[in-house]
């Protein structure tokens, strides 16, 4: 009878939230997982993407045809993937920032290094594209594949992060050491 009843599971998370960022458990034994891989990946994607887009917008990198099906051409996508939801840039930008923040907070205790990297890549891509939408009203795309698909580094990070996250969660996708630890 001496147990405290938890009425809402989130209270446990709120009580222990700061420890998920440092990699220690509430008991102080260091059993918790660290969020640094996710945070480092998100920050790296954000900085690289915004730096490259800034250089392209400033004209430091001229448009070029790299291959018959690959070109560097700067364009502004005012909607989502493939031009969907055109004109909703600020709302999509705010949703991207909120979603990326929630992903970093809720996914801040990765179960494996691959999971942390996947969370960071997805969050970093969403942050970078969300900032573009809020600042410019759309996403700056610069890599054109074929004649139709235009994307950027943040888009690539999102796709790779999702694929890595699926692979990390796939049965048999973890090593024995990751399952034990």
MOMOJO-V306285 format. One record per pair of residues at least 12 apart in sequence whose C-alpha atoms are under 7 Angstrom apart, sorted by the first residue. I is the first residue (numbers start at 0). J is the second residue. If there is no record, write none. Layout:
# MOMOJO-V306285
I:J
I:J
This chain:
# MOMOJO-V306285
19:31
19:32
19:33
19:34
19:107
19:108
20:33
20:34
20:107
21:33
22:34
32:108
32:109
32:110
33:108
33:109
34:107
34:108
34:109
34:115
36:112
36:115
36:116
36:119
37:107
37:115
37:116
37:118
37:119
38:119
40:116
40:119
40:120
40:123
41:119
41:120
41:122
41:123
42:123
44:120
44:123
44:124
44:153
45:123
45:124
45:126
45:127
48:127
48:152
48:153
49:127
52:139
55:73
68:144
68:145
69:143
69:144
69:145
70:142
70:143
70:144
71:141
71:142
71:143
72:141
72:142
72:143
73:139
73:140
73:141
74:139
74:140
74:141
75:137
75:138
75:139
75:140
76:137
76:138
76:139
76:140
77:136
77:137
77:138
78:137
88:132
88:133
88:136
88:137
89:132
89:133
89:136
91:129
92:129
92:130
92:132
92:133
93:129
95:125
95:126
95:129
96:125
96:126
96:129
99:122
99:125
99:126
102:122
103:118
103:122
106:118
111:177
113:163
113:167
114:164
114:167
117:160
117:161
117:163
117:164
118:160
120:156
120:157
120:160
121:156
121:157
121:160
121:161
124:153
124:154
124:156
124:157
127:153
128:153
